[in-house]
Structures are given as structure tokens and as C-alpha cells.
Amino acid sequence: MDVKGTVTLICKEESGISKSEKVWRKQVIVVDTGAEYNPEIAVQAFGDDKIKDLNKLSVGDEVMIKCNVSSREYNGRYFHNIDGYW
């Protein structure tokens, strides 16, 4: 899936330690696609290389991002991720 639009927000980087005691890092940007309904999409960069690429962007930049959309179930609820690749 491709997301095309304007970067409207670059969130602060988040990090933590997984159950297997590995350090993880992620950062989220919001892209306004210009669609009539629900135009903003939050896309996350997960890992050092993708965060490095994301940090080359600025608010107002026009972007085309390749995305992997995934879902997982936890306690009967579904949670979604949109991982971006620049």
C-alpha cells in the first residue's frame, strides 16, 4: 500500500525493551492524504535505519511512503500497525 500526502506532524521517538530484552525504537509521522474522509494517516518507522530515513523529513514535505498494514488480536480486540518504508 502506498500513502501519498503532506507531513503534518513528526512525533517524538519512543523506545523500550522487549520481552526478549532487546531494545526497540520507533517514531511516528502523520501524513495528510487530502482525502475527503479521514485524511490523516499515522505511519510508524520501526528500527534504527527507518528512523534515520524518517528524520530526513520535515513538516510540510510531500511524501510517498510504501506501507505494510498489519493487525493483531489481544483479549478479543484488534490493533493495527502501519509500518512505513521510505
N, CA and C atoms as a LAMMPS dump frame, in Angstrom:
ITEM: TIMESTEP
0
ITEM: NUMBER OF ATOMS
258
ITEM: BOX BOUNDS ff ff ff
-5.0000000000000000e+02 5.0000000000000000e+02
-5.0000000000000000e+02 5.0000000000000000e+02
-5.0000000000000000e+02 5.0000000000000000e+02
ITEM: ATOMS id mol type element x y z
1 1 1 N 0.85 -1.168 0
2 1 2 C 0 0 0
3 1 3 C 0.9 1.237 0
4 2 1 N 0.538 2.219 -0.796
5 2 2 C 1.285 3.475 -0.831
6 2 3 C 0.446 4.584 -0.199
7 3 1 N 1.099 5.436 0.582
8 3 2 C 0.454 6.606 1.17
9 3 3 C 1.158 7.833 0.611
10 4 1 N 0.37 8.727 -0.015
11 4 2 C 0.931 9.932 -0.603
12 4 3 C 0.257 11.13 0.047
13 5 1 N 1.056 12.113 0.468
14 5 2 C 0.487 13.303 1.062
15 5 3 C 1.538 14.211 1.651
16 6 1 N 1.081 15.066 2.578
17 6 2 C 1.936 16.071 3.203
18 6 3 C 2.165 15.706 4.663
19 7 1 N 3.414 15.766 5.098
20 7 2 C 3.741 15.51 6.505
21 7 3 C 3.186 16.664 7.339
22 8 1 N 2.319 16.329 8.326
23 8 2 C 1.735 17.362 9.185
24 8 3 C 2.267 17.317 10.605
25 9 1 N 2.853 16.181 11.002
26 9 2 C 3.355 16.042 12.37
27 9 3 C 4.448 14.988 12.403
28 10 1 N 5.511 15.284 13.141
29 10 2 C 6.566 14.303 13.407
30 10 3 C 6.625 14.141 14.921
31 11 1 N 6.243 12.967 15.396
32 11 2 C 6.182 12.702 16.839
33 11 3 C 7.575 12.403 17.397
34 12 1 N 7.675 12.477 18.714
35 12 2 C 8.93 12.143 19.381
36 12 3 C 9.193 10.649 19.264
37 13 1 N 10.456 10.308 19.237
38 13 2 C 10.86 8.906 19.18
39 13 3 C 10.473 8.199 20.48
40 14 1 N 10.063 6.941 20.351
41 14 2 C 9.756 6.11 21.506
42 14 3 C 10.721 4.927 21.518
43 15 1 N 10.998 4.407 22.707
44 15 2 C 11.864 3.236 22.807
45 15 3 C 11.477 2.43 24.035
46 16 1 N 11.961 1.211 24.059
47 16 2 C 11.679 0.341 25.188
48 16 3 C 12.485 -0.934 25.075
49 17 1 N 12.137 -1.877 25.923
50 17 2 C 12.814 -3.176 25.936
51 17 3 C 11.757 -4.254 25.771
52 18 1 N 11.98 -5.156 24.816
53 18 2 C 11.025 -6.221 24.529
54 18 3 C 11.094 -7.315 25.594
55 19 1 N 10.157 -8.263 25.509
56 19 2 C 10.16 -9.403 26.439
57 19 3 C 11.458 -10.19 26.34
58 20 1 N 12.06 -10.197 25.15
59 20 2 C 13.327 -10.908 24.968
60 20 3 C 14.524 -10.028 25.311
61 21 1 N 14.256 -8.894 25.967
62 21 2 C 15.268 -7.967 26.47
63 21 3 C 16.08 -7.292 25.373
64 22 1 N 15.467 -7.102 24.216
65 22 2 C 16.115 -6.354 23.139
66 22 3 C 15.535 -4.943 23.125
67 23 1 N 16.401 -3.968 22.872
68 23 2 C 15.972 -2.573 22.807
69 23 3 C 15.281 -2.334 21.46
70 24 1 N 14.132 -1.654 21.485
71 24 2 C 13.433 -1.289 20.259
72 24 3 C 13.229 0.216 20.229
73 25 1 N 13.122 0.759 18.992
74 25 2 C 12.886 2.193 18.784
75 25 3 C 11.852 2.352 17.68
76 26 1 N 10.966 3.337 17.85
77 26 2 C 10.026 3.655 16.787
78 26 3 C 9.703 5.14 16.834
79 27 1 N 9.266 5.654 15.693
80 27 2 C 8.861 7.044 15.598
81 27 3 C 7.696 7.113 14.619
82 28 1 N 6.744 7.999 14.894
83 28 2 C 5.53 8.106 14.097
84 28 3 C 5.466 9.466 13.415
85 29 1 N 5.013 9.466 12.161
86 29 2 C 4.686 10.712 11.473
87 29 3 C 3.219 10.634 11.046
88 30 1 N 2.614 11.8 10.896
89 30 2 C 1.244 11.878 10.409
90 30 3 C 1.283 12.516 9.031
91 31 1 N 0.579 11.863 8.087
92 31 2 C 0.532 12.33 6.704
93 31 3 C -0.916 12.675 6.36
94 32 1 N -1.128 13.873 5.823
95 32 2 C -2.445 14.293 5.353
96 32 3 C -2.536 13.927 3.88
97 33 1 N -3.431 12.995 3.562
98 33 2 C -3.559 12.492 2.198
99 33 3 C -4.438 13.379 1.324
100 34 1 N -5.18 14.297 1.951
101 34 2 C -6.083 15.144 1.193
102 34 3 C -7.412 14.477 0.883
103 35 1 N -7.629 13.266 1.407
104 35 2 C -8.882 12.555 1.169
105 35 3 C -10.04 13.304 1.827
106 36 1 N -11.249 13.105 1.306
107 36 2 C -12.412 13.799 1.842
108 36 3 C -12.736 13.332 3.265
109 37 1 N -12.648 12.04 3.512
110 37 2 C -12.942 11.487 4.833
111 37 3 C -11.679 10.872 5.427
112 38 1 N -11.432 11.137 6.694
113 38 2 C -10.272 10.596 7.41
114 38 3 C -8.967 10.801 6.634
115 39 1 N -8.596 12.041 6.392
116 39 2 C -7.431 12.301 5.535
117 39 3 C -6.078 12.039 6.189
118 40 1 N -6.013 11.979 7.526
119 40 2 C -4.712 11.823 8.187
120 40 3 C -4.434 10.357 8.512
121 41 1 N -3.207 9.947 8.218
122 41 2 C -2.766 8.584 8.481
123 41 3 C -1.469 8.655 9.27
124 42 1 N -1.419 7.937 10.402
125 42 2 C -0.201 7.847 11.206
126 42 3 C 0.607 6.643 10.724
127 43 1 N 1.848 6.895 10.348
128 43 2 C 2.736 5.86 9.829
129 43 3 C 3.938 5.781 10.752
130 44 1 N 4.312 4.546 11.146
131 44 2 C 5.446 4.41 12.06
132 44 3 C 6.678 3.868 11.352
133 45 1 N 7.827 4.359 11.812
134 45 2 C 9.131 3.848 11.394
135 45 3 C 9.66 3.051 12.573
136 46 1 N 9.983 1.791 12.339
137 46 2 C 10.413 0.911 13.411
138 46 3 C 11.839 0.447 13.132
139 47 1 N 12.765 0.781 14.01
140 47 2 C 14.157 0.382 13.84
141 47 3 C 15.049 1.549 13.442
142 48 1 N 16.323 1.396 13.708
143 48 2 C 17.3 2.466 13.515
144 48 3 C 17.353 2.994 12.084
145 49 1 N 17.413 2.111 11.093
146 49 2 C 17.561 2.548 9.699
147 49 3 C 16.35 3.335 9.222
148 50 1 N 15.156 2.863 9.564
149 50 2 C 13.944 3.549 9.114
150 50 3 C 13.766 4.886 9.828
151 51 1 N 14.138 4.95 11.11
152 51 2 C 14.062 6.218 11.845
153 51 3 C 15.054 7.218 11.263
154 52 1 N 16.219 6.746 10.886
155 52 2 C 17.224 7.626 10.259
156 52 3 C 16.656 8.233 8.978
157 53 1 N 15.984 7.42 8.162
158 53 2 C 15.363 7.921 6.931
159 53 3 C 14.226 8.893 7.249
160 54 1 N 13.413 8.582 8.248
161 54 2 C 12.299 9.452 8.632
162 54 3 C 12.804 10.819 9.073
163 55 1 N 13.928 10.856 9.77
164 55 2 C 14.461 12.119 10.286
165 55 3 C 14.969 13.056 9.197
166 56 1 N 14.987 12.602 7.953
167 56 2 C 15.332 13.472 6.832
168 56 3 C 14.123 14.308 6.412
169 57 1 N 12.927 13.949 6.931
170 57 2 C 11.696 14.649 6.561
171 57 3 C 11.425 15.824 7.483
172 58 1 N 10.64 16.776 6.984
173 58 2 C 10.2 17.933 7.765
174 58 3 C 8.707 18.108 7.577
175 59 1 N 8.071 18.785 8.539
176 59 2 C 6.662 19.116 8.402
177 59 3 C 6.485 19.955 7.139
178 60 1 N 5.497 19.61 6.33
179 60 2 C 5.246 20.305 5.069
180 60 3 C 5.774 19.579 3.848
181 61 1 N 6.664 18.602 4.05
182 61 2 C 7.215 17.841 2.921
183 61 3 C 6.13 16.983 2.273
184 62 1 N 6.169 16.903 0.949
185 62 2 C 5.323 15.975 0.199
186 62 3 C 6.04 14.63 0.18
187 63 1 N 5.326 13.548 0.514
188 63 2 C 5.961 12.237 0.608
189 63 3 C 5.131 11.171 -0.102
190 64 1 N 5.811 10.11 -0.502
191 64 2 C 5.191 8.881 -0.976
192 64 3 C 5.832 7.774 -0.153
193 65 1 N 5.032 7.093 0.656
194 65 2 C 5.553 6.1 1.586
195 65 3 C 4.955 4.738 1.259
196 66 1 N 5.798 3.745 1.124
197 66 2 C 5.327 2.367 0.98
198 66 3 C 5.02 1.855 2.379
199 67 1 N 3.858 1.224 2.543
200 67 2 C 3.415 0.811 3.872
201 67 3 C 3.046 -0.659 3.917
202 68 1 N 3.304 -1.263 5.054
203 68 2 C 2.847 -2.607 5.366
204 68 3 C 1.8 -2.454 6.465
205 69 1 N 0.567 -2.847 6.196
206 69 2 C -0.524 -2.737 7.165
207 69 3 C -0.734 -4.113 7.783
208 70 1 N -0.739 -4.166 9.12
209 70 2 C -0.929 -5.436 9.806
210 70 3 C -1.856 -5.248 11.006
211 71 1 N -2.477 -6.35 11.417
212 71 2 C -3.376 -6.339 12.577
213 71 3 C -3.041 -7.518 13.471
214 72 1 N -3.337 -7.347 14.759
215 72 2 C -3.158 -8.458 15.7
216 72 3 C -4.266 -8.38 16.743
217 73 1 N -4.615 -9.541 17.269
218 73 2 C -5.683 -9.628 18.256
219 73 3 C -5.083 -9.741 19.657
220 74 1 N -5.674 -9.052 20.612
221 74 2 C -5.264 -9.141 22.009
222 74 3 C -6.518 -8.986 22.861
223 75 1 N -6.835 -10.024 23.626
224 75 2 C -8.006 -10.025 24.507
225 75 3 C -9.295 -9.665 23.766
226 76 1 N -9.468 -10.216 22.58
227 76 2 C -10.694 -10.003 21.835
228 76 3 C -10.781 -8.681 21.091
229 77 1 N -9.727 -7.882 21.132
230 77 2 C -9.705 -6.603 20.406
231 77 3 C -8.6 -6.662 19.369
232 78 1 N -8.776 -5.907 18.292
233 78 2 C -7.777 -5.87 17.237
234 78 3 C -7.047 -4.534 17.23
235 79 1 N -5.748 -4.615 17.036
236 79 2 C -4.881 -3.441 16.99
237 79 3 C -4.163 -3.452 15.641
238 80 1 N -3.971 -2.274 15.071
239 80 2 C -3.411 -2.15 13.731
240 80 3 C -2.099 -1.374 13.746
241 81 1 N -1.221 -1.753 12.866
242 81 2 C 0.036 -1.037 12.654
243 81 3 C 0.157 -0.687 11.178
244 82 1 N 0.685 0.498 10.923
245 82 2 C 1.042 0.905 9.561
246 82 3 C 2.522 1.238 9.596
247 83 1 N 3.329 0.308 9.097
248 83 2 C 4.782 0.475 9.094
249 83 3 C 5.214 1.056 7.758
250 84 1 N 5.983 2.15 7.806
251 84 2 C 6.414 2.833 6.592
252 84 3 C 7.823 2.479 6.176
253 85 1 N 8.025 2.497 4.862
254 85 2 C 9.334 2.242 4.272
255 85 3 C 9.609 3.356 3.279
256 86 1 N 10.669 4.135 3.519
257 86 2 C 10.974 5.267 2.66
258 86 3 C 11.997 4.906 1.644
